[in-house]
Amino acid sequence: FIKKSSLFITFILRGLFGAMVIYFANLGLQRAGIMAAVTLNSASLLTSAILGFPGLLLLYGIKIYKLL
C-alpha cells in the first residue's frame, strides 16, 4: 500500500514540475523570440509525468522539429 501511494505522489509531483517547466520555458522562449511554445494540456502533462525530464525534452524536440 505504501509503495502504491509513493508512486502516485511521484507521478503527481512530476506532472506539476513538468507544468512549471513548460510554463517558464515558454515564457523564456517567447522573450527570446523563439516561437517553439509547447501547449500546456493533458497530453503534455501526462508525457512529463510518465517520462519526467526526458519527456519534456521530447516535447520541445518535436516542436522544434515541426518548425524546421
C-alpha positions as CSV (number, residue, x, y, z in Angstrom):
1,F,0.0,0.0,0.0
2,I,2.8,2.4,0.9
3,K,4.6,1.7,-2.4
4,K,1.5,2.5,-4.5
5,S,0.9,5.8,-2.7
6,S,4.5,6.7,-3.1
7,L,4.3,6.0,-6.9
8,F,1.1,8.1,-7.1
9,I,2.7,11.0,-5.3
10,T,5.8,10.8,-7.5
11,F,3.5,10.8,-10.6
12,I,1.6,13.9,-9.4
13,L,4.8,15.8,-8.5
14,R,6.4,15.0,-11.9
15,G,3.3,16.3,-13.6
16,L,3.3,19.5,-11.5
17,F,7.0,20.0,-12.1
18,G,6.6,19.4,-15.8
19,A,3.8,22.0,-15.9
20,M,6.0,24.6,-14.2
21,V,8.9,23.8,-16.5
22,I,6.7,24.1,-19.6
23,Y,5.2,27.4,-18.4
24,F,8.6,29.0,-17.6
25,A,10.3,27.6,-20.7
26,N,7.5,29.0,-22.9
27,L,8.0,32.4,-21.2
28,G,11.7,32.3,-21.8
29,L,11.4,31.2,-25.4
30,Q,8.8,33.9,-26.1
31,R,11.1,36.6,-24.7
32,A,13.9,35.3,-26.8
33,G,11.7,35.5,-29.9
34,I,11.6,31.7,-30.5
35,M,8.2,30.5,-31.4
36,A,8.5,26.9,-30.1
37,A,5.9,27.0,-27.3
38,V,4.6,23.7,-26.1
39,T,0.9,23.9,-25.2
40,L,0.1,23.1,-21.6
41,N,-2.6,20.4,-22.0
42,S,-3.4,16.9,-20.7
43,A,-1.1,15.2,-23.2
44,S,1.9,17.2,-22.4
45,L,1.3,16.9,-18.6
46,L,0.9,13.1,-19.0
47,T,4.1,12.9,-21.0
48,S,6.1,14.8,-18.4
49,A,4.5,12.9,-15.6
50,I,5.4,9.5,-17.1
51,L,8.7,10.2,-18.7
52,G,10.0,13.1,-16.5
53,F,12.6,15.5,-17.8
54,P,13.4,13.4,-20.9
55,G,9.7,13.7,-21.7
56,L,9.9,17.5,-21.6
57,L,12.9,17.4,-23.9
58,L,11.0,15.1,-26.2
59,L,8.1,17.6,-26.4
60,Y,10.3,20.5,-27.2
61,G,12.3,18.4,-29.7
62,I,9.1,17.5,-31.5
63,K,8.0,21.2,-31.5
64,I,11.4,22.4,-32.9
65,Y,11.4,19.6,-35.5
66,K,8.0,20.7,-36.7
67,L,9.3,24.3,-37.1
68,L,12.1,23.1,-39.5
